[in-house]
Amino acid sequence: MKRSSIIGIGAIAFVASAAFATQIPVVANFLPGGSAIAQNAKKGQVKLELKAAKKIVQQNKAGKQEVSWKALEGNVAVQPGDVLRYTVTGANNGDKPVKNLAINQPISKGMKYVLNSATVDQNKGAKIVYSINGGKTFVENPTVQVKLPNGELETRPAPAEAYTHVRCQFGESVAAKANVNCAYQAEVR
């Protein structure tokens, strides 16, 4: 028997506006309730939008596989193995640059991160970092300690199942009236 999940895209796709500082580091978290939280909010305005799309793989007439993405809206059913792409876009609607803008995206419990799928605009200093400990710390290349049969510990890249958060860091500054985006994929367990 196939297992499916229904996700409410209202909790995934939304638009949120928040006031952000122009000189203070900012972190925004998208939460399951469809809201954005700004830390150290003072001035300026960044509009954030989160969208989801489902990966569709079909064979063309030549027999080659083609990948397309179908936007998800409302309540949709997903099956284990389905891959979803989440895209976060932001617009600095203020008249001043926003310094150190970062967006934290938790990986839902019923999902696992698709390794090497995250992308971010290439602003000066922009990068993607990850957490494998519930968002307490973030690094570019998470690792875990594995105990070998001989009892020694070895450091290895963290498996996809270990990832709990993706953080998109948009660099040193997002210019006034500028747009940014990042994306990542997750597979339904």
Secondary structure, 3 states (H helix, E strand, C coil): CCCCEEEEHHHCCEEEEEECCCCCCEEEEEECCCEEEECCCCCCEEEEEEEEEEEEEEECCCCCEEEEEEECCCEEEECCCCEEEEEEEEEECCCCCEECEEEEEECCCCEEECCCCCEECCCCCEEEEEECCCCCCCECCCEEEEECCCCCEEEEECCHHHCCEEEEEECCEECCCCEEEEEEEEEEC
